[in-house]
């Protein structure tokens, strides 16, 4: 095959994205100490998991830690294997590597959505260099990990929706990535991508396609992945831990967050600031979308618009969840911003 074919060009660009984002996200990642309060806490939970051999129920200071599901702590332990212990570097590697994965996913997403490799590359570069994403990719946090699974779930759905080949595989991966999102951050790992898909299908007036997404098979896979851990956690953690992880830390927090709202203008400040330097182009985006040329392209960006609608509703209603919701909004913003630069 000729080295200049589109397939090889795509692979070369993907390799360049990996190298560029690796340099961005891994540079000096282990040099600074863990910053309180969250980073030392998550590292300690991972350390106790390693020392006790209990990988089902996370513990903090020898007491069950029901605040978060275990996937991040599992990954920290995996990345710590070469070091023989939990370090600042190994604790941050899950965020760094899933950050690289997010940029790679957005490259393929943009390339497919716009049928333009250059736009896919630009989407990935915008995401990688946005201030919030760059910062979170250097931290021990759940934000980038959740964003990766949400992005991959939506990408796999879109691939299944738009191409006949490997449709079953893509829809299956859609459910798997949602399940991994739940093991990362609880129900929001399912709610966000599923609501984006529903909103997109409503905009497309094609809700009937849902029955073609293998809901029974996919649902069983989703339930198996999530409830295997939930059942084991119930056995090893007891009734109190099960109650905490299923209800108080998830349903309870979600419900109570509705009482913590900010004025509307807060969101119009918070969103641009966390997307600097690209946030300065928001007025250009708005003007473009209302222009004749922009209106003609609205249908081509229905998925980013659906992503925006869902994130904004969650953000507006659940201000306590602003951190990871803002991070999860960055991929769609990267995709949408490319309209102006196209």
Secondary structure, DSSP 8 states (H G I E B T S, - for coil): --TTSHHHHHHHHHHHHHHHHHHHHHTTTTTS---TTHHHHHHHHHHHHHHH---SS-EETTEE-TTS-SHHHHHHHHHHTTTTS--HHHHHHHHHHHHHHHHHHHHHHHHHHHT-HHHHHHHHHHHHHSHHHHHHTTSS-SHHHHHHHHHHHHHHHHHHHH-STTHHHHHHHHHHHHHHHHHHHSTHHHHHHHHHHHHHHHHHT-GGGGGGS-HHHHHHHHHHHHHHHHHHHHHHHHHHHHHIIIIIIIIIHHHHGGG----HHHHHHHHHHTTTTGGGGHHHHHHHHTSHHHHHHGGGGHHHHHHHHHHHHHHHH-GGGHHHHHHHHHHHHHHHHHHHH-
